Amino acid sequence: MYNYQEFDRAFVRERVEQYRDQVQRRLDGALTEDEFKPLRLMNGVYLQLHAYMLRIAIPYGTLSSRQMRQLAYIADRWDKGYGHFTTRQNIQFNWPRLVDTPDILDALADVDMHAIQTSGNTIRNVTTDQFAGAALDEVADPRPYAELIRQWSTDHPEFQFLPRKFKIAITGAVEDRAVIRAHDIGLQLVEHEGRIAFKVFVGGGLGRTPIIGQELMDRLPAEDLLPYLEAVLSVYNLAGRRDNKYKARIKITVGAMGIDAFRKRVDEAFQRLRAVFNGQDLAVLGNIQKNFAPPHYVEKSQESYFDALDSDSRFREWVERNVSPHKHPSYASVTISLKGHGDTPGDATSDQMQAIADLAERFGHDELRISHEQNVVFPHVAQADLPAIYRTLKSFGLATANIGLISDIIACPGMDYCALATARSIPIARDIALRYARREAEIGHMQIKISGCINACGHHHVGHVGILGLDKAGVENYQITLGGSAGNDAAIGEKMGRGFNVDELMPALDRLIDAYLALRLHEGETFAETVKRLGTVPFQEALYVVDQAA
């Protein structure tokens, strides 16, 4: 992983001191809330429904055990003993006092972390595949390029006041685990004539106008990445609307202009900018890549691992669900579920964070990842160590074997925390997980994603089952979409019909799931495959069978 240089540390410390002065002026009354708002947002501080919220950057979801321990320390000292991992691979603390936020940022700086550009109309945290550097299907590790983008975009003078926030995702694998087509810019590393190149998608995004990104460039040479990105951002910065925040995203600009006209303007800007970079970015990339060498893999006897598989059915189930193949044959990647049945998706207590940090240090080459699915990953662990890892995770309530199952839900904070939310998300996620806990093995792979408002922070549009909470005459109402996908076949789910109130929602999901189990060809046919084969009509009929009977 990337190690801060002296410049990085000095830069972050200076930002903390600037912010400390701004907070003091706000507390003294020298700054009004309107004057203070853009200053706090530049440092990741939001005013939520009940308190301030601090969003901390975890670049491309990668952090060390030392950094995870510091997050646990912050949770205990300045919050309520837990943190919430987000779909942008960051962490949020929901209860800090404003007066304490400079001290929190100082504590983050102690471990080379910050909250810069986690909010505002800037380029946000670059996200990537949680198995980057470890995945079997990887063409190349995308993280050096993600770090290059981070350094280029941080405090870039041209892109601090964009028409709207801007999100970039990058994957180096054949299978898209970074949802690149639902981002303003999506990047996929590919091999072309023996060299690394990028397939570039533009204009994706969710929210009130969900759109799947369009291909802008099929083979961008890797050495041209930054000037090409700068060209895209420059065109958007000039052409993007600023009169209506709902029409300010690049997806609207691309849609209005047309992909061919947009590509033409980008190409013109690219030719100009390419000469300006003059290869300086490649020298920076070369230094960055030195920080991402694979760990030293240690060969260990696997006898105890195979014994545990044979003797412990719970361990075997956990391996089947939560452990992924690794490019090294005797290693694996472990996904730690933060979706225990009845838990808040993405939440981890300080004790759990400490335990995860200890395991990463002992067994995981001191490296951790946060996934956009709001789980934690050990990317590199020896198979021989899996039984010991499992036992420790189990003792901290972190061994739920449900990755990819119905209880592995993505959910935004909803109306329990967010000032923008129109309905609750967390209680719905908990109810679903508890309701189907005994049936989820039978149900199989099913991605449920829940958003508490039209902003779609829960990615409901690309869930196999999407649930959107809205306010209908003062009553929470939940719309269901079906057929969404976040992978290589990215698709926006189809809205099924009227929404359901809280009392109606679970019975409606019962009917939906029962219909799927009755209609699938065999136990191995997933919900998504069944919907793709039959279309949504049979499931829509199941959802609204009560209406039809009336």
ROTINU-314657 format. One record per residue (C-alpha): residue in three letters; x, y, z. Coordinates in Angstrom, 2 decimals. Each point is the difference from the previous one (the first is absolute). Layout:
<kolmars>
aa,east,north,up
ala,X,Y,Z
...
</kolmars>
This chain:
<kolmars>
aa,east,north,up
met,0.00,0.00,0.00
tyr,1.00,3.61,-0.49
asn,2.23,1.55,2.67
tyr,-0.26,3.73,0.65
gln,2.96,2.17,-0.92
glu,1.02,3.06,2.02
phe,-1.96,2.21,-2.40
asp,-3.19,-1.97,0.64
arg,0.38,0.29,3.77
ala,0.74,3.72,-0.08
phe,-2.94,0.62,-2.33
val,-2.47,-1.88,2.23
arg,1.27,1.68,3.20
glu,-0.37,3.43,-1.57
arg,-3.59,-0.79,-0.97
val,-0.78,-1.10,3.56
glu,1.33,3.24,1.45
gln,-1.96,2.08,-2.51
tyr,-3.14,-1.90,0.93
arg,0.67,0.32,3.74
asp,0.03,3.78,-0.40
gln,-3.22,-0.13,-2.03
val,-1.77,-2.06,2.67
gln,1.10,2.39,2.73
arg,-1.32,2.96,-1.98
arg,-3.32,-1.82,-0.45
leu,-0.24,-0.76,3.73
asp,0.86,3.62,0.81
gly,-2.72,1.24,-2.33
ala,2.41,1.68,-2.44
leu,-1.28,-2.32,-2.74
thr,-3.67,-0.66,-0.69
glu,-1.16,-3.52,-0.84
asp,-0.36,1.00,-3.66
glu,3.57,1.31,-0.03
phe,1.31,-3.05,1.86
lys,-1.84,-2.64,-2.06
pro,2.35,-0.10,-3.03
leu,3.02,-0.02,2.33
arg,-1.20,-2.98,2.06
leu,-1.07,-1.89,-3.12
met,3.53,0.35,-1.38
asn,1.05,-2.00,3.06
gly,-2.70,-2.67,-0.13
val,-2.26,1.45,2.70
tyr,-3.76,-0.19,-0.64
leu,-2.91,1.18,2.11
gln,-2.32,-3.01,0.19
leu,-3.42,-0.47,1.54
his,1.09,-0.19,3.65
ala,3.68,0.93,0.03
tyr,3.06,0.69,-2.10
met,1.42,-2.83,-2.08
leu,3.65,-0.39,-0.99
arg,0.82,-1.97,-3.15
ile,3.60,-1.23,-0.13
ala,1.75,-0.95,-3.22
ile,1.33,-3.52,-0.47
pro,1.66,0.31,-3.41
tyr,-1.15,-2.81,-2.31
gly,-1.12,-1.84,3.15
thr,3.53,-0.91,1.16
leu,1.28,0.46,3.54
ser,2.47,-1.52,2.46
ser,-0.59,-1.55,3.41
arg,1.51,3.13,1.59
gln,-2.57,2.15,-1.80
met,-2.87,-2.29,0.95
arg,1.08,0.17,3.66
gln,-0.03,3.79,-0.21
leu,-3.56,-0.11,-1.34
ala,-0.95,-2.14,3.00
tyr,1.69,2.52,2.30
ile,-1.93,2.87,-1.60
ala,-3.26,-1.92,0.36
asp,0.61,-0.45,3.73
arg,1.38,3.43,0.85
trp,-2.14,2.32,-2.10
asp,-3.02,-1.99,-1.16
lys,-2.27,-2.76,1.33
gly,2.31,-2.98,-0.37
tyr,-0.70,-0.93,-3.62
gly,0.49,1.12,-3.59
his,-1.94,-0.48,-3.22
phe,1.75,-1.21,-3.17
thr,-1.50,1.42,-3.19
thr,-0.55,-0.92,-3.64
arg,2.89,2.30,-0.94
gln,2.33,-2.16,2.10
asn,0.24,2.75,2.65
ile,-1.01,0.13,3.66
gln,-2.43,2.38,1.68
phe,-0.31,0.98,3.63
asn,-3.51,1.15,0.76
trp,0.30,1.70,3.39
pro,3.11,2.21,0.31
arg,-0.25,3.43,1.63
leu,1.02,2.84,-2.29
val,2.55,1.22,2.53
asp,1.71,-3.42,-0.11
thr,0.24,-0.36,-3.78
pro,3.40,1.76,-0.33
asp,1.45,-2.38,2.60
ile,-1.43,-2.96,-1.92
leu,1.63,1.24,-3.20
asp,3.26,0.40,1.92
ala,-0.27,-3.59,1.22
leu,-0.61,-1.11,-3.59
ala,3.06,1.90,-1.17
asp,2.05,-1.98,2.54
val,-0.67,-3.12,-2.10
asp,0.07,1.61,-3.46
met,-3.75,0.42,-0.41
his,-2.30,2.95,-0.63
ala,-3.51,1.04,-1.04
ile,0.88,2.19,-2.99
gln,-2.43,-0.16,-2.96
thr,-2.37,-2.40,1.71
ser,-2.68,2.58,-0.69
gly,-0.65,3.04,-2.18
asn,-0.05,0.46,-3.77
thr,3.40,-1.55,-0.47
ile,1.48,-3.30,-1.14
arg,-0.93,-2.42,2.77
asn,1.82,-3.09,1.28
val,1.04,-2.25,-2.89
thr,-1.43,-3.47,0.57
thr,1.16,-3.34,-1.31
asp,-0.26,-3.79,0.22
gln,0.37,-1.15,3.61
phe,2.11,-2.93,-1.24
ala,2.41,2.18,-1.98
gly,3.49,-1.50,-0.05
ala,-1.35,-3.41,1.02
ala,-2.78,-0.98,-2.43
leu,0.44,-2.94,-2.36
asp,-1.68,1.84,-2.88
glu,2.11,3.15,0.29
val,1.75,1.45,-3.05
ala,2.01,2.41,2.14
asp,-0.23,1.55,3.46
pro,-2.08,3.20,-0.36
arg,1.10,1.56,3.31
pro,3.14,1.79,-1.29
tyr,-2.20,1.74,-2.55
ala,-2.58,0.78,2.68
glu,2.76,1.55,2.11
leu,1.22,1.99,-3.00
ile,-3.54,1.33,-0.49
arg,-0.22,0.84,3.72
gln,3.19,2.03,-0.08
trp,-0.97,1.76,-3.23
ser,-3.54,0.83,1.14
thr,0.73,1.13,3.58
asp,-0.38,3.77,0.12
his,0.23,0.19,-3.79
pro,-0.67,3.72,-0.51
glu,-2.26,-0.50,-3.03
phe,-2.21,-2.62,1.61
gln,-0.79,1.33,3.48
phe,-3.31,1.57,-1.03
leu,-1.44,-2.38,-2.58
pro,-3.65,0.24,-1.03
arg,-0.59,-2.99,2.32
lys,1.86,-2.71,1.87
phe,2.00,-2.38,-2.18
lys,0.67,-3.71,0.54
ile,2.57,-2.25,-1.67
ala,0.25,-3.79,0.32
ile,2.70,-2.26,-1.41
thr,0.38,-3.75,-0.35
gly,2.84,-2.15,-1.26
ala,-2.02,-3.21,-0.16
val,-2.10,-1.76,-2.61
glu,-2.97,-0.04,2.37
asp,-1.15,3.47,1.01
arg,-0.12,0.13,3.79
ala,0.28,3.82,0.11
val,-3.29,0.91,-1.76
ile,1.93,2.09,-2.51
arg,-2.96,0.56,-2.32
ala,-1.95,1.77,2.74
his,2.67,2.70,0.44
asp,0.69,3.35,-1.59
ile,3.12,-1.62,-1.41
gly,0.59,-3.74,0.06
leu,3.40,-1.47,-0.90
gln,0.81,-3.62,-0.85
leu,3.58,-1.12,-0.49
val,0.39,-2.22,-3.07
glu,2.94,-1.50,-1.86
his,0.49,1.24,-3.55
glu,2.87,-1.24,-2.15
gly,1.99,-0.96,3.06
arg,-0.47,3.36,1.73
ile,-2.36,1.31,2.68
ala,-2.81,2.21,-1.21
phe,-3.31,1.31,1.33
lys,-3.56,-0.38,-1.16
val,-1.66,3.26,1.03
phe,-3.69,0.39,0.83
val,-1.62,3.37,0.65
gly,-3.35,1.35,1.15
gly,-1.10,-2.72,2.38
gly,-1.71,0.74,3.28
leu,-3.01,-0.77,2.15
gly,-2.08,2.50,1.98
arg,-3.27,1.37,-1.38
thr,1.19,-0.57,-3.59
pro,1.67,-3.43,-0.08
ile,2.13,-0.59,-3.09
ile,2.50,-2.69,-1.01
gly,3.24,1.54,-1.28
gln,0.89,-0.05,-3.69
glu,3.30,-1.05,-1.51
leu,2.09,3.07,-0.80
met,3.29,-1.68,-0.92
asp,0.68,-3.70,-0.58
arg,3.80,-0.03,0.17
leu,1.57,2.95,1.80
pro,3.76,-0.57,0.44
ala,0.83,-0.05,3.72
glu,2.55,2.79,-0.43
asp,-2.77,2.32,-1.18
leu,-2.28,-0.54,2.99
leu,0.40,3.33,1.82
pro,-0.11,2.33,-3.02
tyr,-3.09,-1.86,-1.23
leu,-1.73,0.25,3.39
glu,0.88,3.67,0.18
ala,-1.51,0.46,-3.46
val,-3.27,-1.64,1.10
leu,-0.16,2.10,3.17
ser,0.83,3.19,-1.89
val,-2.79,-0.52,-2.53
tyr,-2.46,-0.79,2.78
asn,1.12,2.96,2.11
leu,-0.80,2.37,-2.85
ala,-3.10,-1.70,-1.41
gly,-1.64,-1.30,3.19
arg,-3.05,1.82,1.27
arg,0.21,2.08,3.15
asp,-3.55,1.35,-0.01
asn,-1.61,-3.24,1.24
lys,1.85,-2.40,2.30
tyr,-2.19,-2.90,-1.14
lys,1.16,0.52,-3.58
ala,3.62,0.82,0.83
arg,1.56,-3.48,-0.17
ile,2.09,-1.03,-2.99
lys,-2.59,-2.63,-0.95
ile,-2.42,2.82,-0.84
thr,2.69,1.87,-1.95
val,0.88,-3.10,-2.03
gly,-3.67,-0.76,-0.61
ala,-0.76,3.52,-1.19
met,3.10,0.28,-2.16
gly,0.02,-3.60,-1.31
ile,2.90,-2.38,0.51
asp,1.56,0.70,-3.43
ala,0.01,3.79,0.44
phe,1.31,-0.38,3.56
arg,2.77,-2.32,-1.22
lys,0.99,2.54,-2.66
arg,0.38,2.77,2.56
val,1.96,-2.28,2.32
asp,2.33,-1.03,-2.83
glu,0.67,3.65,-0.83
ala,0.82,0.80,3.64
phe,2.09,-3.16,0.29
gln,2.26,0.93,-2.91
arg,0.71,3.32,1.67
leu,0.55,-1.41,3.49
arg,2.08,-2.98,-1.04
ala,2.94,2.24,-0.84
val,-0.34,1.90,3.30
phe,0.56,-3.13,2.12
asn,3.21,-0.80,-1.87
gly,0.48,-3.34,1.79
gln,0.35,1.45,3.50
asp,-2.97,-2.04,1.19
leu,1.69,-3.20,-1.17
ala,3.00,0.69,2.24
val,-2.40,0.44,2.92
leu,-1.78,-3.24,-0.95
gly,3.30,-1.87,-0.05
asn,0.73,1.06,3.58
ile,-3.53,-0.87,1.09
gln,0.17,-3.51,-1.48
lys,2.94,-0.82,2.28
asn,-2.44,0.23,2.93
phe,-2.29,-2.66,-1.42
ala,2.28,-2.98,-0.33
pro,-1.74,-3.26,0.97
pro,0.70,-1.26,3.52
his,2.47,-2.77,0.72
tyr,-2.13,-3.13,-0.09
val,0.93,-2.63,2.59
glu,-0.64,-3.67,-0.67
lys,-1.64,-1.72,2.98
ser,-1.31,-3.48,0.67
gln,-3.70,-0.17,-0.89
glu,-0.76,-3.14,2.01
ser,-1.88,1.84,2.77
tyr,-2.01,1.92,-2.60
phe,-1.22,-3.14,-1.74
asp,-0.69,-1.66,3.35
ala,-2.19,2.95,1.00
leu,-1.87,-0.19,-3.31
asp,-0.75,-3.67,0.65
ser,-0.95,0.31,3.67
asp,-1.74,3.38,0.35
ser,-3.07,0.59,-2.18
arg,-0.34,3.63,1.14
phe,3.60,0.73,-0.98
arg,-0.53,-1.73,-3.34
glu,-3.09,2.12,-0.66
trp,1.93,3.17,0.87
val,2.80,-0.97,-2.40
glu,-2.51,-0.70,-2.77
arg,-1.73,3.37,0.45
asn,2.65,2.43,1.25
val,3.31,-1.23,-1.42
ser,1.08,0.77,-3.57
pro,2.76,-1.54,-2.16
his,3.37,1.75,-0.11
lys,2.55,0.23,-2.79
his,2.41,-1.88,2.30
pro,-1.25,-3.62,0.26
ser,0.51,-0.38,3.76
tyr,-1.51,3.39,0.87
ala,-3.53,1.40,0.09
ser,-1.88,3.26,0.47
val,-2.44,0.21,2.92
thr,-3.08,2.20,0.09
ile,-1.10,0.87,3.53
ser,-3.73,0.54,0.05
leu,-1.18,3.14,1.79
lys,-3.55,-1.26,-0.56
gly,-0.64,-2.27,2.96
his,-3.70,-0.84,0.10
gly,-1.71,2.96,1.63
asp,3.08,2.24,-0.14
thr,0.22,3.36,-1.75
pro,1.66,-0.59,-3.38
gly,3.51,1.44,-0.08
asp,0.29,0.73,3.74
ala,2.98,-1.25,2.03
thr,0.65,0.55,3.69
ser,3.37,1.19,1.27
asp,0.64,-3.46,1.47
gln,-0.73,-1.58,-3.37
met,2.30,2.45,-1.76
gln,2.77,-0.80,2.49
ala,-0.49,-3.73,-0.55
ile,0.08,0.42,-3.78
ala,3.20,2.08,0.27
asp,1.66,-2.66,2.19
leu,-0.89,-2.75,-2.48
ala,1.26,2.03,-2.95
glu,3.29,0.58,1.76
arg,0.39,-3.64,1.01
phe,-1.33,-1.81,-3.08
gly,-0.72,2.51,-2.78
his,3.30,1.68,-0.88
asp,-1.24,3.08,1.87
glu,-2.51,0.93,-2.69
leu,-3.75,0.55,0.03
arg,-2.59,0.99,-2.58
ile,-3.45,1.52,0.26
ser,-2.41,-1.19,-2.69
his,-2.72,2.12,-1.57
glu,-2.38,-2.64,1.35
gln,0.88,1.36,3.48
asn,2.05,-2.99,1.12
val,3.67,-0.37,1.02
val,2.49,-2.15,-1.92
phe,3.31,-1.72,0.77
pro,1.42,-0.15,-3.54
his,2.96,-2.29,0.76
val,-0.27,-2.82,2.55
ala,1.54,-3.47,-0.05
gln,-2.62,-2.74,-0.19
ala,1.78,-1.64,2.93
asp,-0.98,2.96,2.19
leu,-3.70,-0.02,-0.88
pro,-1.12,-2.12,3.01
ala,1.71,2.36,2.46
ile,-1.42,3.05,-1.77
tyr,-3.48,-1.53,0.07
arg,0.15,-0.78,3.73
thr,0.99,3.57,0.86
leu,-2.59,1.56,-2.30
lys,-2.66,-2.25,1.53
ser,0.85,1.19,3.51
phe,-0.61,3.61,-1.11
gly,-3.25,-0.68,-1.87
leu,1.68,0.38,-3.39
ala,-0.26,-3.51,-1.45
thr,-3.43,0.20,-1.63
ala,0.19,-2.14,-3.15
asn,-2.26,2.08,-2.23
ile,2.05,1.73,-2.70
gly,-2.19,0.28,-3.09
leu,-3.10,-1.23,1.81
ile,-3.22,1.85,0.74
ser,1.26,1.40,3.34
asp,3.17,1.46,-1.58
ile,-1.90,3.23,-0.57
ile,1.32,3.37,-1.10
ala,-1.92,2.71,1.85
cys,0.45,3.73,0.49
pro,-0.44,1.51,3.50
gly,-3.50,1.17,-0.94
met,-2.21,2.09,2.23
asp,1.67,-1.26,3.16
tyr,2.90,2.35,-0.75
cys,-0.25,1.82,-3.33
ala,-1.66,3.40,-0.30
leu,-0.83,-0.70,-3.66
ala,-1.67,-3.36,0.53
thr,-3.73,-0.47,-0.51
ala,-0.25,-3.46,1.59
arg,1.88,-2.40,2.23
ser,2.44,-2.50,-1.50
ile,1.72,-1.64,2.96
pro,-3.11,-1.54,1.62
ile,-1.09,-1.40,-3.37
ala,3.42,-1.60,-0.53
arg,-0.06,-1.50,3.49
asp,-3.54,-1.37,-0.46
ile,0.91,-1.63,-3.32
ala,3.15,-1.60,1.40
leu,-1.81,-1.42,3.02
arg,-3.05,-1.10,-1.98
tyr,1.96,-2.08,-2.52
ala,2.95,-1.14,2.14
arg,-1.18,-3.61,0.01
arg,-0.85,0.01,-3.72
glu,2.88,1.88,-1.56
ala,1.97,-3.11,-0.99
glu,-3.11,-1.24,-1.82
ile,-0.54,3.40,-1.63
gly,3.64,0.26,-1.10
his,1.71,2.94,-1.64
met,-2.17,3.10,0.24
gln,1.15,3.60,0.28
ile,-2.43,2.28,1.84
lys,0.90,3.70,0.08
ile,-1.94,2.61,1.96
ser,-0.06,3.80,-0.30
gly,-1.85,2.31,2.35
cys,-0.54,2.69,-2.66
ile,0.27,0.69,-3.71
asn,3.72,0.83,0.30
ala,0.60,-3.77,-0.10
cys,2.95,-0.24,2.37
gly,-1.01,-3.62,0.55
his,0.41,-0.78,-3.74
his,-3.54,-1.38,-0.17
his,-0.21,0.51,-3.77
val,2.64,-2.69,-0.63
gly,-1.22,-2.55,2.55
his,-1.59,-3.27,-1.07
val,-2.70,1.30,2.31
gly,0.08,3.74,0.58
ile,-1.98,1.69,2.77
leu,-0.51,3.77,-0.03
gly,-1.52,1.68,3.03
leu,-2.13,3.08,-0.69
asp,-2.35,2.28,1.89
lys,-3.60,-0.34,-1.15
ala,-2.31,2.44,1.77
gly,2.10,-0.25,3.15
val,0.18,-3.81,-0.07
glu,3.05,-2.08,-0.91
asn,-0.56,-1.75,-3.31
tyr,2.35,-2.50,-1.63
gln,0.30,-0.48,-3.76
ile,1.47,-3.23,-1.37
thr,2.14,-0.35,-3.11
leu,1.08,-3.30,-1.56
gly,2.62,-1.04,-2.50
gly,2.79,2.38,0.93
ser,3.63,-1.05,-0.23
ala,3.30,1.53,1.16
gly,2.37,-2.28,-1.94
asn,1.14,-0.41,-3.59
asp,-3.65,-0.11,-1.07
ala,-0.77,3.22,1.88
ala,-3.66,0.93,-0.22
ile,-2.52,2.28,1.69
gly,-2.79,-1.88,1.75
glu,-3.57,0.33,-1.23
lys,-2.52,1.67,2.30
met,-2.75,-2.48,0.80
gly,-2.94,2.21,0.90
arg,-1.47,1.71,3.03
gly,2.02,0.11,3.15
phe,-0.69,-1.95,3.18
asn,-0.40,1.36,3.50
val,2.08,-1.52,2.81
asp,-2.65,-2.58,0.90
glu,-0.40,-1.08,-3.63
leu,3.66,-0.23,-0.94
met,1.04,-3.29,1.64
pro,-3.06,-1.96,-1.21
ala,0.70,1.34,-3.50
leu,3.61,-1.24,0.20
asp,-1.29,-3.38,1.23
arg,-2.15,-0.28,-3.14
leu,2.91,1.06,-2.20
ile,2.38,-2.58,1.45
asp,-2.59,-2.78,-0.03
ala,-0.67,0.75,-3.67
tyr,3.72,-0.21,-0.78
leu,0.40,-3.34,1.80
ala,-2.97,-1.38,-1.92
leu,1.14,1.33,-3.39
arg,3.74,-0.74,0.01
leu,1.08,-2.93,-2.19
his,2.22,-1.53,2.68
glu,1.62,0.86,3.33
gly,3.06,1.42,-1.76
glu,-1.95,2.59,-2.01
thr,0.37,3.30,1.83
phe,-2.69,2.61,0.42
ala,1.70,2.29,-2.52
glu,0.22,-2.83,-2.55
thr,-3.67,-0.87,0.47
val,-1.08,3.63,-0.47
lys,2.19,0.28,-3.10
arg,-1.54,-3.18,-1.45
leu,-3.65,0.77,0.76
gly,-0.07,3.79,0.18
thr,-1.55,1.94,2.87
val,-3.70,-0.63,-0.74
pro,-0.42,-3.21,2.08
phe,1.67,1.67,2.96
gln,-2.03,3.17,-0.37
glu,-3.13,-2.12,0.06
ala,1.20,-1.71,3.18
leu,0.72,3.33,1.67
tyr,-3.44,1.40,-0.73
val,-2.13,-3.15,0.30
val,-1.90,1.68,2.85
asp,-0.93,2.90,-2.28
gln,-1.19,-2.42,-2.66
ala,-2.12,-1.91,2.50
ala,-1.66,3.21,1.13
</kolmars>
